[in-house]
Structures are given as structure tokens and as C-alpha cells.
């Protein structure tokens, strides 16, 4: 599961049903030192060593949650989407710097993560889920449907270009 920061990934994984094992990739990267440097232009964010992450995870089963998860091998990729103005407000409410919130708003409006997911995995393995007006439980139900193969791929159904 992937999506721009603020789309509801962590909240949705907390509400997932069944015995789904969830790996929060950002925590995993920090715990296992799978990063190469800090990005001074992005408030010291870690630059993740994706090759090292892929190697360490191997053929892992379960849900991987992160704004970077679409860079990993996967059978299905759920991309959470949120209206950019709402996303920006969520990020500001949780204390993100205004510049970071604005950058993520623009990224969401331009479909950056969705485009990367489709490029890497193909449209037939990408499932777009609009979260703006959904509760975490409703989003989790959509994710459960994706995991169970009960939902058709849906890349490109959500559009936020008017928010650029």
C-alpha cells in the first residue's frame, strides 16, 4: 500500500481485518539502517536505499505500507489518494512544515505516486482508492477487497489536477 504522505495509509492499516501482517516500511528502514543519507532540502528526511530494502525483504508476504512501497515488488499495489487541499490540511495539522505540506499537495495533484506505481507494476496491478471522505475502516475494507481479489484494478480513476 502506497500513497502521498497524509492519504491515510497508517490509519487504514490499523483498521485492516483478518490476520494481515503489516510492515511499516519507514520504521523498518530506520530500524535496519537501510538509508544512505539525509536530504538537507527535505528537513533531513532519510534517503532510502531501495536495493538494500528489496534484498532484505526478499519474497516477503503481507502488506507493506509506505509512500515508497510502490518501488518494491508486489502482486497488487493499492494507491491511496486524497484531495490535495484536504491532504495539505492533514499534514499541517500533524505538524509538518508548510513547505513539506505544499510539496505533498502538489505531488498528489500531479498523480506522482500513482504514475510511478503504474510505470513499475502496470495498470492491471494498481488499485486506486480515494480516501478523502472515507473513514479508516472504510478504506481498510477497500484494501481487504484488493487483497482478496474482489476488486478490479482502477488506476487513473481519481483526478486532482485542478488543485495544481
C-alpha positions in Angstrom: 0.0 0.0 0.0 1.4 3.3 -1.0 0.3 7.0 -1.4 1.4 10.5 -0.7 2.0 11.2 3.0 -1.3 12.2 4.5 -3.6 9.9 2.4 -4.4 7.7 5.4 -2.1 4.7 5.0 -1.2 4.2 8.6 -4.7 4.8 9.8 -6.1 2.3 7.3 -3.6 -0.4 8.1 -4.6 -0.1 11.8 -8.1 -1.0 10.7 -7.3 -3.9 8.4 -9.3 -7.1 9.0 -8.0 -10.6 9.4 -4.5 -11.7 10.3 -2.8 -9.5 7.7 0.8 -8.8 8.7 1.7 -5.2 8.1 5.2 -3.9 7.6 5.5 -0.1 8.1 8.4 0.4 5.7 9.6 3.8 7.0 10.0 2.3 10.5 11.7 -0.8 9.1 14.2 1.4 7.2 15.2 3.3 10.3 15.4 0.1 12.5 17.7 -1.6 10.0 19.7 1.4 8.8 18.6 1.0 5.2 19.3 4.5 4.1 22.2 6.3 2.6 22.0 9.9 3.7 19.7 12.7 5.0 18.2 15.0 2.5 19.0 18.6 3.6 16.5 20.0 1.2 13.7 18.0 2.8 14.1 18.7 6.5 16.7 15.9 7.0 14.4 13.1 5.6 16.2 9.8 5.0 17.2 8.8 1.5 16.2 5.2 1.4 18.4 2.5 -0.1 15.7 0.7 -2.1 18.1 -2.0 -3.3 19.1 -2.8 0.2 15.4 -2.9 1.3 14.5 -5.2 -1.6 17.3 -7.5 -0.7 16.5 -7.6 3.0 12.8 -8.2 2.4 13.2 -10.9 -0.2 9.9 -12.6 -1.1 8.0 -11.3 2.0 4.3 -12.0 2.2 1.9 -9.4 3.6 1.1 -5.7 3.4 3.9 -3.2 3.1 2.9 0.4 4.0 4.8 3.4 2.9 4.9 6.3 0.4 7.8 4.2 -1.1 6.1 0.8 -1.1 5.3 1.0 -4.9 9.1 0.8 -5.6 9.1 -2.8 -4.3 7.9 -6.0 -6.0 4.3 -6.7 -5.4 1.4 -8.7 -6.7 -1.0 -5.8 -6.2 -0.4 -2.1 -5.4 -3.1 -0.1 -3.6 -2.5 3.6 -4.1 -4.4 5.7 -1.5 -5.5 9.1 -2.8 -6.8 12.2 -1.1 -8.0 15.6 -2.3 -4.9 17.8 -2.2 -6.4 20.6 -0.1 -7.5 18.1 2.5 -4.2 16.3 2.4 -2.3 19.6 2.9 -4.5 20.4 5.9 -3.9 16.9 7.4 -0.2 17.3 7.1 -0.2 20.8 8.7 -2.5 19.5 11.5 0.1 16.8 12.3 2.9 19.4 12.4 4.6 19.1 9.0 6.3 22.2 7.8 4.3 24.3 5.4 6.8 23.7 2.5 6.5 19.9 3.0 2.7 20.0 3.1 2.7 22.2 -0.1 5.1 19.8 -1.9 3.0 16.8 -1.0 -0.2 18.6 -2.1 1.4 19.3 -5.5 2.6 15.7 -5.7 -0.9 14.4 -5.1 -2.5 16.8 -7.6 0.0 15.6 -10.2 -0.6 11.9 -9.5 3.2 11.3 -8.9 2.9 8.2 -6.8 0.1 6.7 -9.0 2.2 7.3 -12.1 5.3 5.7 -10.6 3.2 2.7 -9.5 1.7 2.2 -12.9 5.0 2.6 -14.6 6.6 -0.1 -12.3 3.8 -2.5 -12.0 1.4 -1.9 -14.9 -2.2 -0.6 -14.7 -3.5 -4.2 -14.3 -1.9 -4.5 -10.8 -2.7 -1.0 -9.4 -5.8 -0.2 -7.3 -6.5 3.4 -6.7 -8.6 4.1 -3.5 -10.0 7.6 -2.9 -9.8 8.3 0.9 -10.9 11.9 1.2 -14.3 11.2 2.6 -13.7 7.6 3.9 -13.1 6.6 7.4 -10.0 4.4 8.1 -12.4 1.4 8.5 -14.0 2.1 5.1 -10.5 2.4 3.5 -9.4 -0.8 5.2 -12.5 -2.6 3.7 -11.4 -1.5 0.2 -7.9 -2.7 0.9 -9.2 -6.1 2.1 -11.2 -6.3 -1.1 -8.0 -5.6 -3.1 -6.1 -8.3 -1.2 -8.9 -10.8 -1.6 -9.0 -10.2 -5.4 -12.6 -8.9 -5.1 -11.9 -5.5 -6.7 -10.9 -4.7 -10.2 -7.7 -2.7 -10.9 -8.6 1.0 -11.1 -5.6 3.2 -11.9 -6.5 6.6 -13.3 -10.0 6.9 -11.9 -9.2 9.8 -9.5 -8.1 13.1 -10.8 -7.0 16.2 -8.8 -5.2 18.3 -11.5 -7.4 21.3 -10.8 -5.6 21.6 -7.4 -2.2 22.4 -9.0 
